[in-house]
Amino acid sequence: MAYSNSARIELTGESAELEERLVPITAELNEKPLRVNPITWKAKLEEAEEEAALSIDFCRQMAHNGDFRPNSPTDCARALYSNGTKLRLSKTGKVPTDRDTLTELAHEGSALASGIIDARSDMSRRSQLIRNELACSGAACCATTEKP
């Protein structure tokens, strides 16, 4: 079975049967417009913006740098390894700041690494809500006025 991202998986037995039963349901749902409650969406966006701001501020305090950017590999590497943490290098010779490396550092007691993970997650959530707004702005999908 092929998916929109060109991924291919092979389903067997009960999984294949379940997938086949879901095809018409999925097709029916994809034909219907997405309805977004603008009041709920706005509240969720404000919450996400506040959480992201708090997470970024925490990282800036931990990094002792008011311009620190949690999504910047360079800023993260400088802040994480400037305090004596053992430097790690990837196969390419760069300092890794991916989620796995940050998780390892967090488990070793790095509050900054933990904060960066949280900040990146909060920023991603905020971006998804903004992206959804742009996709829906002015469209029928935002036509509902139900209360949250």
C-alpha positions in Angstrom: 0.0 0.0 0.0 1.4 3.4 -0.9 0.9 6.5 1.2 1.0 10.2 0.3 4.6 10.5 1.5 5.6 7.6 -0.8 6.1 5.3 2.1 5.3 1.7 1.5 4.3 -0.8 4.1 3.1 -4.4 3.8 0.2 -5.3 5.8 -0.6 -8.9 6.7 -3.5 -10.8 8.1 -5.8 -8.8 10.4 -3.9 -5.6 9.7 -4.7 -5.8 6.0 -8.3 -6.5 6.7 -8.6 -3.6 9.0 -6.9 -1.3 6.5 -9.4 -2.4 3.8 -12.4 -1.7 6.1 -11.0 1.8 6.8 -10.6 2.9 3.1 -14.2 3.9 2.5 -14.5 5.6 5.9 -11.3 7.6 5.3 -12.5 8.5 1.8 -15.8 9.8 3.2 -14.1 11.9 5.9 -11.6 13.4 3.4 -14.6 14.6 1.3 -15.9 16.7 4.2 -14.6 20.2 5.1 -12.6 20.6 8.2 -14.5 22.6 10.8 -12.5 24.6 13.3 -14.0 26.5 16.2 -12.3 29.9 16.0 -12.9 30.6 19.7 -11.3 27.3 20.8 -8.5 27.8 18.2 -7.7 31.3 19.5 -7.6 30.1 23.1 -5.3 27.2 22.2 -3.0 29.5 20.2 -2.7 32.0 23.0 -1.9 29.1 25.4 0.7 27.8 23.0 2.3 31.2 22.6 2.5 31.7 26.3 4.0 28.2 26.9 6.6 28.8 24.1 7.5 32.2 25.5 8.0 30.7 29.0 10.1 27.8 27.7 12.3 30.1 25.6 12.7 32.5 28.6 13.7 29.5 30.8 16.3 28.4 28.2 17.7 32.0 27.9 18.1 32.1 31.7 19.8 28.7 31.9 22.1 29.7 29.0 22.8 33.1 30.5 22.1 34.6 27.1 19.1 36.9 26.4 19.5 36.1 22.6 19.5 32.3 23.0 17.5 30.5 20.3 16.5 26.9 21.3 16.0 26.0 17.6 19.6 27.1 16.7 22.0 24.2 16.8 24.9 26.7 17.1 23.3 28.5 20.1 22.5 25.1 21.7 26.0 23.7 21.2 27.6 26.8 22.6 25.4 26.9 25.7 25.4 23.2 26.4 29.1 22.6 26.1 30.5 25.8 27.4 29.8 24.8 31.0 32.2 21.8 31.0 29.8 19.2 29.7 31.8 16.6 27.8 31.8 17.6 24.1 30.3 15.0 21.8 30.8 15.0 18.0 28.7 13.4 15.3 30.1 11.4 12.5 30.2 14.6 10.4 32.3 16.3 13.1 29.6 18.7 14.2 28.2 19.0 17.7 24.8 17.2 17.8 21.8 19.0 19.3 19.2 16.5 18.1 16.4 15.3 20.4 18.3 12.0 21.2 21.4 13.8 22.3 19.4 16.4 24.3 17.5 13.6 26.0 20.8 11.9 27.0 22.1 15.2 28.4 18.8 15.8 30.2 19.1 12.3 31.8 22.6 13.2 32.9 21.1 16.2 34.7 21.3 19.1 32.2 18.3 21.4 32.9 19.2 23.3 29.8 18.9 20.3 27.6 15.6 19.4 29.1 14.4 23.0 28.6 15.5 23.0 25.0 13.4 19.8 24.4 10.4 21.5 26.0 10.9 24.8 24.1 11.2 23.1 20.7 8.1 21.1 21.4 6.2 24.2 22.5 7.4 26.1 19.5 6.4 23.3 17.2 2.9 23.3 18.7 2.6 27.0 18.2 3.7 26.7 14.6 1.2 24.0 13.9 -1.6 26.2 15.2 -0.4 29.1 13.1 -0.1 26.9 10.0 -3.7 25.7 10.5 -4.9 29.3 10.8 -3.2 30.2 7.5 -4.7 27.1 5.8 -8.2 28.0 7.1 -8.2 31.8 7.0 -11.3 33.0 5.3 -12.3 29.4 4.3 -15.5 27.6 5.1 -13.6 25.4 7.5 -13.7 28.1 10.1 -17.4 28.7 9.7 -18.5 27.2 13.0 -19.1 29.5 16.0 -19.6 26.8 18.7 -18.4 27.6 22.1 -15.3 25.6 23.4 
